[in-house]
Amino acid sequence: MGRVLIKNGYVVTVDPQRRVYPDGFVLINGNKIEAVGNSAQMPTRDVARTIDASGMIVIPGLINAHQHFTCSKA
């Protein structure tokens, strides 16, 4: 699949420093987060797909362990 770049998002990390990048990017390689940072550090080469996350919050590494599901009776 190659590397995927998510750019222009409001990136909120879940790292110990709780870093936030208002104009940030997340670079994913396979099933691993390869890099996170602000747009000035954003890679421009060897990216197979780019996703524009303008106006969106991106939370790399967050695992939703609390989900509500609805059930309907047939």
Secondary structure, 3 states (H helix, E strand, C coil): CCEEEEEEEEEECCCCCCCEEEEEEEEEECCEEEEEEEHHHCCCCCCCEEEECCCCEECCCCCCCCCCCCCCCC
